[in-house]
Amino acid sequence: MSKAMIKINNLSKRYRIGAKEQSYRTIRETIMDGLRAPVRNLAKLRKLTEFKASDDEEDVIWALKDVSFEVNEGEVLGIIGRNGAGKSTFLKILSRITEPTSGSIEVHGRVSSLLEVGTGFNFELTGRENVFLQSAILGMQKWEIKEKFDDIVRFADIERFIDTPVKRYSSGMYVRLAFSVAAHLEPEILVVDEVLAVGDISFQKKCLGKMSEVARRGRTVLFVSHNMDAVQKLCTRAIILDEGRVVMDGPTDEVVSRYLGEEMNYAGQRIWSDINKAPGSGMVRLCAVRVLDQNGKACTSFDVRDPVSIETEFQVMEEGHRLVVQLHFVSEMGNVLFISNNNLDSPWRDTACPQGHYRAVCHIPGDFLNEGKVSVTCRIDTVGLYHYMHVMERDLVRFKVSDRMDPAGVRGNYSLQWPSGGIRPRLPWTVEKAC
């Protein structure tokens, strides 16, 4: 019988909406804070009692609620669910980044976590220096790091840039190096959260192969992803989280089938009326994303011959940035169909955007998309000498493309099942009788 590497018992985590993050403090402030500790602790006890009595208040949310399951040695577990379901909160508790409100979690073995791109990297240090820093943080001895250094760099495919400061790396280079360090640590438990969304196709295959190799060695892998195809290929078991609760736990194919059936509802627009709660940074915030028909109305259902427009509204809070809006069009299986950005057509392609409210629209012609269900991810970056990602919001809006058996359409008189694929462009052909 397999050994349980992770045991989760009635795990819960709650947050108070609008709670302020603690700012950085000086040494003097830290010392004074310690002297005031007895009084502060009494106040905390009083507030904790008040907090427990206000669980049903509107400003309290449960990111996780009574979650219980076990993960055995050598098991590859996929954790899926829509945005805000509690996946990242669970992984942060597992990785000891945050503490649970109640319940317990037992972990048997060394954990290597890759929760965000470049987590733990110092932007001023080179790639080489960050490999040693990150490896040491993850528990490797200096001799281990030296022994594995060449393999780490080779897997990340950044040999030419290993002595370049990482602040000049692209997001793809960040994730390749961070994943390589985490995977070569040879942990008993490897935790991976959505990193495959950044790497290119060849690197995604390398990552999946490495995770499969880790699992074959008897290690345990927890894999969080919106890419259902990758989850099905890699995981033997999957869990759906919804509003902080486990709603299904079972074989991957069955779990993914249920998730796709329930989650691919159609939401034609997302709007943030309060700019302070909108996704983004102090430089730019996302205000709205809409799927529009040819009449400019929000729509979720299209014929393959219909044009589709994606409208993005954003607020520039701080001048001095050349901004690019990028849209990822993703299939219901989580595969990226194609990506488009506004760089070539933006009036501010080579200059910084002034402060203000902006509207960017991506126009997809008719007879381009294949039939199927499509979701849209939005990303906003500063580009130039240094790249900085301000917004990365997945599955913001969704729509469905349907096909009609119409000889005037792309298929012509072809009445059989159209082969699968993300796009079905109407391209010009030349057909002639040679003799």
N, C-alpha and C positions, 0 to 999 in steps of 0.2 A: 504493500500500500504506500502511495506517495506521501511524502512529508509535507505538511502545510507550512508554506513559507510566510504567508500573510494571513492573519486572522483579524477580521473587523467585526466588532460587536456593538450594535446599536449606536453607531457613530453619528454624531450630530454637530452641526456648526451653524451659528446664527450671527447675524450682523445687524447693527443699527444703521439704517440708511442716513447718510449725511454726516456720519462720524468723521471728525477731522483726523488726518494723518499727523503723526508726530514729526515736527520739524527738526532739523539738525541743531545741536546745542553746543555751546562752548564748554571747555573744561570747568570753568567757574560755575556755569549753570548746572553742570552734572554734579559737582560737589554739593552745591546748595540744595539740589534735588534730593541727595542722599540724606542731608540733615533734616529735611522736611518729611522723610519717609514715614515715621510713625503717624503723623497727622494725616498724611495722604492715604495711608493704608486704611485708617478708620473711615475716611470718606469713600474709599473704594468699596468697603464692605456695605456701607449704606446704599451706595449706588447699585451694587450688585443685587441687593434685596429688592430695590425698586425695579431693576431690570427684569428679574425673575417674575415679578408681579405684572409685567407689562408685555408678556409674550404675544398677546393678540393685538398689540398696537400696530397701526399702519406703518410706523417707521422701523419695524423689526421684520427681517426676512430670514428664513431658514435656507442656507445654501445646501445643507445636507440634513436629512431627518431620518433617524433610526435605520441607518444603512448597515447591513450585516451580510457578509459572505467570506469565503476562504479562497485562497489561491495556492495551488499545490506546486511542489518543486517540478521544474521543467515545463510548466504550463504557460501558454501564450494567451493572455486574456485581453480581449478588445473591450474598451469602454467607449460607448457611443451615446449620443444624445445631442439635442439642439443646444444652441448657445444659451448659457445661463442655467444649464441643467444641474451643475454641480461637479462636473468632471475635473476642472482645474483645482477647485477647492479640495477635492479628495486627494489629488496628487500632491498638493502642497502640504497637507497634513501627513501623508505618507512619507514625504521627503523631509519632514520636521521643519518646514518653513513657517508653518502656523500651527497653533494648538486647537484641538477640538473643544467645543463647548461641553459636550458630554460623550459618553461611550469610550471605547478603548480600541487600540490598534496594536497588534503584536507583529513585529517584523523579525524574522530569523535570517540573518545574513546581511552582507554589505550591500547597500543600495546606491546605484549610480543613476542620477536623474538628469534628464534633459527636458526642462519644462519650457524654456524660452530661448530664442535665438541669441547666442552670445552671452548667456547668463554667467556672471562671474568674470567676464573678460574686462581687462583694464584697457581702455581705448588708446592710452598713450604708450602702452608696451607693444612690442613686436609680437608676431605670431609665435615665434620660438619661446619668448619669455612667458607668453600666456599659456602655452602648453605646459610648461613647468609649474606655473602658478595654479592653473586649473587642476592639473593632475594631483598636486600636493593637497589642494582643498578637498579633492575627492578621496584622499587617503592613500595615494601611492607613495612608496619610498623613492628616494632620489635615484637609486640604482635601477628600480623598476622603470622609471620614466626614461632614463637613458637607454635602457634595453629596448623599450617599445617606441622610442621617439621617431625613428625612421619609418616604422609601420604606420604610426599615427599621421605623419605628414604625407606619406604616400597615399594612404586611403583618402585623405582630405583633398588630395590633388592640388596642393598649393606650394609645391617645392620652391617655385620662383619667388614667392612672396612671403616666405616664412620669416624673413628678417625685416619685413615692412610693418610699420605700426598698424594695428588692426582697425584704427579709425579710418583707414583708407580702404578697408575691405568692403566688398558688396555684401548684402544680406546673405547671398548664397554661399560666399566664402566663410562667413561667420558660422552658418549652420553646419557646413561640412567639417570645419575644424572642431566645433563643439561636440558634434555627434561622434567624430572619430575618437576624441579624448574619452568620452563617456563609454563608448563601446569597447575600447582597448583596456579599460580598467579591469575587465573580467569580473564584474560583480556577480554576486549570487542573484540579485534582482536588478533588472534594467527597466527604468521607467522612461517612456518616450511620449511626449505630448505634442502632436501636430507639427513636428519639424519637417515632415515630408512635403508640406505645402510650400516650402521655400526652395528646396533643391530642384535641379533640373531632372529630366527623366532618367538619365544614366545614373545619377547619384541616388535617386529614389530606389532604383533597382539594387544598387550596392547596399543601401541601408536595409532594405528588406532581406537581402541575402545575409547581411551581418547579423540581423536580429534572429533569423532562422538558425544561423550557425550557433549563436549564443544559446538558443533554446535546445538545440541538439546536444549540447554539452551538459544538459541538465539544469541550466539556469532558468530563472523565471522572468518573463517579460510582461509588462503592462503597457499596452499600446492604445493611446487615445488619438482618434483621427476622425475627420469627416469624410475621408476617402473610403467608401464602403468596399471598393474593389480590393484595396490594400488590406483592409480588415479581414475580408474573406480569404485572401491568399495566405495571410500570415497566422491568423488566430484560430485556435481550435475551439474556443469558447468565447462568448461575448455577453456583455451586460448593457442594458439600456438604463440610463439615468434620466429621470424627468422630474423637474422641480425638487431636486434633492433626494429623491427616493428611487430605489431599484424597482423597476416595473417589469423587467424580464431578465432572466438569467438562464442561458442554455446554449445549445449548439449554435455556432456562428451563423450558418445559413438561415436557420429559423429566426434568430434574433434580428439579423439584417433585413430579412423579408418583412417582418413586422414593423421595423423602424421605417423602412422606405414607404410602406403602406400608410403609416400614420403621419409621418413627418413631412411628406411632400405635399402638404396643403399649399394653396396658392395665395400668397400675400403680394399684392401689386405695389405696395408702397410702405416705406418706413419713414416716420417724421419725428424729429426731436424738437418739441416746442420750447423747451428750456435749454438754452445754449450751454449752460453750466453743467448739464448732465449729458450732453452730446458726446459721442466718441471723438477723441482727438487729443490735442496737447494745448499748451498755452499759445501756440503759434497758429494753429488752424483746427477747426472743428467741423465735423460732418453734420449737416442740418437735415437733409432728406435724400432719399433715393426712391425713384418711381419707375415703373414699367409703363410706357405710354404707347397707345395705338396711333394710327396715322392721323387721328383727329385731336391728338394731344390729351386724351383722357386716360386715366389709370386703368389698366387692363391686365388680365391674367391668362387669357386664352386667345391663341392666334392660329390662323391657318398658315401652312408652310409658305404660302405666297404673300402673306402680309408682312409689311415692314414693321420692325420693333425698335423703339427708342428707349434708352435708359437715361433718365435725367438725374443728375447729381447736384445737390446744392451744398455749398460749404461756406464757412465764414472765416476770413483771414483776420486773425487777431493781432498779428505782429508783422510789420513790414520787413523786407530784406530777404525774402525766400523765393526761389524759383520752384514752383509747385507743379507736380504732375499727378493727375487723377488717373488711376489704373483700375480697370474692371476685369474680373476673372469670371468667365462663363463656365459653369460647372454642371456636369450631368448628374442624374439622380444617384448614380453609383459613386459620385465624388471625384470623378476624373475631370480635369480641366480641359474643356473643349477648345477654347482659344482665349487669348488675352488682348485687350486693346487699351491704349492710353491716349490722352489728349495732347501729347507733347508737340506733335507736328502741326496741329491746327490751332494751338493756343496763341493769342496775341502776346502773351507773356512768356513765350518759349525761351527767350534769351535775356529776359529781365525779371526782376523781382515783382511779385504781385503786391499792389498797394492794399492797405486795409479795406475791408468791405465784404459784401455778400456776393457770391459768385454762383453761376449756373452753368454746368457743363453737360452737354447731351451727346451721347454716343448713338449713331444711327446705323441700324442693321437693315440692309435691304431685304426685300421679299425674295423668295426662292434662294435662300442662303442656309437657314437652319434646317436640320432634319427634324422629323417628328420626335417628340419626347418631352421630358420635364427638365427645366433649366433653372438653376439658382445663380444669383449674382453676388460676388464678393467685391467689396470696394476697398481700395488702398490709396492713400495720399502720401506722397513723399516730397521731401526737399531734394532737389538734384543739383549737380554741379561738382565742385571739388570734393565735397563730402556729401554722402547720402544719409538722410535721416527719415525714418518712417514715422509719420504722425498718426495714421489711421490704418487699421487692418481689421475690417469687420466682415465676417463670413456669413453667407446665406442670408443676406439682408432682404432680398426680394426674390420671388419665384414666379415662373409662368410656364404655361404648357403650350406646346406646338403640336397641332393635329394635322393629319393628312386626309385629303378627300380623293377618292378615285376619280379624278377629273383629267381627261386627255389634254386639257389646256395647261395642266400643271407640269412640274419638272419631270414627272414619271412618264408623261405622254401616254402611250397605250400599254405600258408595262404594268400589268395588274398583279404580279406576284408580290410577296413580302419584300419591302425595300431593305437592303443590307443595313446593318447598324452603323452608326457613326454620328459624330456631333454635328457636322454640317452637310448640306446637300446643295451646293451652289449650282445655279443655272449658268453653265459655261457655253460659249460658242463652239460649235463643231462644224467641220467641213466634211461633207459626204458626197462622193462622186463615183461614177462608174468609170473604171480605168480603161476598159476596152469594150 
